[in-house]
Each structure stands twice: as structure tokens, then as C-alpha cells.
């Protein structure tokens, strides 16, 4: 047999084998991201609970509409109540990442709620669906806070990071109790970010492979990827949104926040943090970023704040 035929046969077998692995493993990478634990955080920080920052807090448990138990903390305001902020973490992360932010808002008069998204941290759930189910989890969390809070909540804002930003926008589109949103490093839709991650992992941005993987993920987890779209949802958000992005973000392209900003209704803001990457906007932005989000929530969550266009 000619050598070139053997080479073609080998390459074909290699391609089919690689495609099989991608199709089998790809959906699990999407649906079951690595679960960062408290022990993982303890390897790099001693701050793994509100108590480590000398913050008062209560443990909370919320049951989703499909029976998934979500766990979190509520840190009550340390001064005269201005409102309540719900923090939504990124994919693979958990509520611990929001503790420095909780300290800031507690000291400035806000209740601050942090909970582990489904299939993350200490919460239950087999699959992560990037907002398909998670947007309803936010609504259930608000309802649980309304039922159990020993103090008033005031107006409610949501602060989401990465996947949490996508969830925040999708939640605000369906729940009128949310009156302001900060969306840091948000993607436009699951299909697009899926292709971006595919390119980063296997160095190929193939819509053919992406479609096969995503369709299988849909069947496995019972959701619709087309509906996971902050870009579509933002048109139905009638409250102020502050879009934030690091200029050097290589995980979620900064232009996605620009695209979302263009499609969003007024009032809206777009804020870039120079030299920040994907997970360090809080550290790189420093006091300027802190003041930016505080001023944003102070404006829109105050009793006299207006959310009309």
C-alpha cells in the first residue's frame, strides 16, 4: 500500500478519535466545571468566611424551583440600610470570591448576599447551565430573603462576575425586584463563548464541532443553549446596568461588554479597567473601581433613585 494512503488513513483515524473524545468530554467540561472548594481557597488565603473579616452573617439555604439546594450567606448592613446587593460568582468559583466586596458594602450600609451557584461550592446540582436555570435561582433567593429577613431589604441590586454577570442580566430581565445591575466581564451568549473556549483549549474554532458538543450538552442537561443569551435578555432589562471589563481580559473578550452596552436600554454605563485581566478587576481597579460601583448602587438603590428610562 502506498505510503500516502497509509498517512491519509492514519490522519483520518486520528481525526475521528479526537472528535470522539471531544464529543464525549466537551459537554462535561461545559456542564460540570471544576468545583473550587474551601480547601482550595485555604491554600492561598485565610479569608474563607465572613467571620474572617469580622463580619456578622447568617447561613442561608434556598431551594430552587427544580429542587436544587443552594447555600450562602447574608451579611447584614453595618450602618443605616441603603439596600441589598446579591453577589453572583463566576464559573468554577464560589461565594468566597465575593467576601472582600461584602466587606465594602457592609461598611457602606448594604445587606450583602453571597450564595454558591448550582453545581458550585457547597450547593447541589448536577449541571451548570450558565443562566438557563440560574436566573430563576436568583429570584428564589430574593423570595427567600423576603420571607426570612429579620430586617428590611430595601431596593435590590445584583453584582455579577463573568458567568455571574450573564446570570445577573438574565435574572433582571425576568424579575422586577432587581432595580440595578453591575455586570463585570460578561459574555454575549453561550454559543459564542463556547467557541471561544474551544479555540483556547484545542486551538480550533470550529462551528461544526461546537454544534455537536453543545447539542449533546443540551440533551444531557435538558436545557436550550439558545436561551442562554445576555445579548437577547438585555433588551428586556428596564433598569440601570453598569458594564465593567478589564482591557486585557483574554478569557472573555472586552468587546462583548461593548456589544451588550450598545444593545442595552438607558440608563447604562460602560467602564473599562485598564490593564486588568479576567479575574483581577477588583485588585487592579482598586479604590477607583470600588467608588464606581458604590456610587452606582448609591444612586439607583436609594429610596429616591429612579429606574425609569
N, C-alpha and C positions, 0 to 999 in steps of 0.2 A: 504494500500500500504506500502511495506517495507520502512523503513527509508532510506536505502542506495539508493533506486530508487528515492526517493524524493530529496536526496542530489545530485545524478547524474543529475536529471532534473534541479535542481537549478543551478548547475555549468555550465551546457550546456547553459541555458538561459543567465546566466551572461556572459559567453564567447561570445555568439552571439551578445549580446547587446553591449559589449565592442568593439567587432570587427566592428560593425555597426558605432559606434561613431568614432573609429579610421579612418575608411574608409571615413567617411563624413568630419571629421575635419582635418585629416592628410594632404590632398592635400592643404588645405587653409593655414596650418602652413608653408608648403613649398613655396607656391606661393605668399602668402600675409603676409610676416613677419611684425612684429610691426614696425611702421614708427616713428622713433625718430625725433622730431621736434626741432625748435629753442628754443621753450619754455622749452622743456626737458633739453636742454643744459644749459639754463639760470639758472636752479636750482643748477648747480654745477660749473659754470664758467661764467665770464663776457666776455670771448672771443668767440664771435659768428659770427664775420665778420672780413675780412682783416683790416678794419678800426680800430678795437680794438687793433691791433698790429701795427698801424700807417703804414700800407702797402698801396701803391697805387693799385687800382684794377678797373676792369670793369666787369659789369654783362654781361653774355653771355647766349644766348638761342640757342639750337641746336634741329633740328627736325630730328628724326630717319627716316630710310627708310620705316618704317611702320606707320609713322605719330605721334609718341610719342614726346612730347615736353620735353626736358631736360634743366635744368637750372644750371648755375655755375658761377664761377669767373675766370678771368685771372689776375694774379698778374705779372706785367712786371718785368724784371730783374732790380736789383738796381745798377748793375755795368756793365762792358763790357760783352756783351752777350756771354754765353758759350753754350746755348742750351735751350730746353724747356722740362719740366717734366709734365706729366699728372698724377694726383693722383686719384686712384680708391679705394673707401672706402669698408668696409665690409658689410655683410648682416645686415639689420635693422638700419644701421648707415647713416650718410650723410657727405657732404663735410666739415662740421665744424671740424671733427676729423683731417683733414689734415692741419689746419691752423698753428700749430707750425712748421710743416715740410715746409710749404710755406715760413715762415719767414726765415728759414735756407737757402733755395735755392735762395730766392730773394736776400739775402745779399751776396750770393756767385756768383751772376751773371747769374742766370737762370730765364727764364719765368716759372711760375708755374700755371698750370690749375687745378682747382678742380670743379667737377660737381657731382650733385646728380644722382645716377643711377636710371633707370626706377623703378617706384613703391617705391621710396625712397625720403626722404626730400621734396623739393618743385617740383620735377619732376613728370610728368604724368606717366601713365601706370597702367594697372590692375594687372599685374603679374610680379614677379621676376623669371627669368629663368637661372640665375647663369652663364651666358656666351653665351647661345644659341642665344639670340638677342643682349645681351650687348656687345659682341665683335664687332659687326657692329656699335654700338653706339660710340665706341671709334674711329673707322675710320671716322664716320661722324663728330665727334668733331674735329679731326685733319683737316679734309677738311674745316670745318667752321673757324678754326683758320687761315688756309692758306688764306682763302678768305677775312677775316675781319681784320687780324692783321695789325696794323699800323707800326709795326717793324718786323724785321726778326725773324723767329722761330729758326733757326739753326737746329741742329740734335735733334731728339725727343726721349725721354726716357719715360718709364711708370713705376710708383711705385704703386703696388697694395698690399692691405692688406686683408687677408682672402679671402672672395669671390672676392674682387678686384684683388687679386693675380691670382686667377683662370681665371678671365676675361682678365687680362693682358697677360697671356701666350697664351690664345686662340686668342686674338687680334693680338699678334706678329706673330702668325702662318699664318695669312691671310693678314697682312698689312706690306709691306716692308719699309714703312716710319718710323716704330718703329725700333730703332737701339740698344736699350739696355733695359733690364727689371730687376727690383727688385721685387721679389715675396716673401712677408712676410706671413708666416703661411698659405700656400696653401694646398688645398685638392687635391687628385688624380683624383677623378671622382664623379659625383653626386650620383650614386648608393651607393658607399661606405660610403660617408659622411652622406647620408640619413639614412643608417643602424646604423651608429654611433650615430646619434641624436635620432633615435628611441630607442636605448638602454638607452640613458641618460634620456629620457622623460618617457618611460613606463617600463623601466628595462628589456626589452626583445629585443634581436636582432634576429628578425625573417625575413628571406628572403621571406617567404610566405606573411606575412603582408606587408613588404616593397614593394614587387612587385605589390600588389593590390593598395597600396596607390600611388606609382609612376605612374602606368599605368593610374589611374584616373586623376592624376595631368597632365599627358601628354594630355589627352583628353580635360580637362578643358581649359588648356592654349595653346594648339596647338603647342607643341614642342616635341623634341625627347631627352629623358634623356641620351641615349647612346652617343649622340653627345656632351654632356657637360662633357668633359674629358680633363683636363690639361695633363694627362698622355699620351693620344693619340696626343694632339696638340703639346706637347713639341718636338716631333720628327720632326716636320715641322718648328721649330723655328731655324733660322740660325744666330741669334745674341746672344751676351753675356747675361747670366742670373745669377743673384745673388739670391740664395735661402736663406731665413732667417727664423729662427724658434726659439721660446722660448723653453727651455728644459723642462719646467713644463706645457706646454700647454695641458689642459685637454679637450679642445673643438675640436681641430684638431691635431691629433697625430703627433709629430715631425718626426716620421719615414716616413710620407708621403713626406716631403721635401727631405729626403734621397732617397726615391724611384724615385722621379722626377729628382733629381740630377743625379742619375745613368743613367737615360734614356735620359737626355739632351745632346746636342752636345757641344763640346768645342767651345769657351771658356765658362767656367762655374765656379761658386764658391758656396760653402755651408758654411753658417755662423750661428752658434748656439749662442743664448744669454742665458747665464747661469742664472737660477732661474726666467726667465721671463715666464709669463703665456700667455694667448691668446691676451689680449688687452693692455698689458703694456710693450711691447717690446721697444717702443720708450723711455719710462721713465726709465726702468731698464737698457737698453743698454747705455743710456746717451751719453756722448761725444764720446765714442769709436764707438758706432753704427753710430752716425752722421758722423764721419770721414770715416767710412767704406763705407757708401753709397755715400758720396761726392766724395771720391777717385774713386769709381766705375764709377760714371757718368762723372767725370772729364776725366777719361781715355778713355771712349768709346764714349762720345759725343763731344769731342774736334774735330776740323776740321781734325786733323791728325790721329784721332783714327781709328783703323782698326776693322771691324766686320767680317773679313773672318776667316774660321776655320783653 
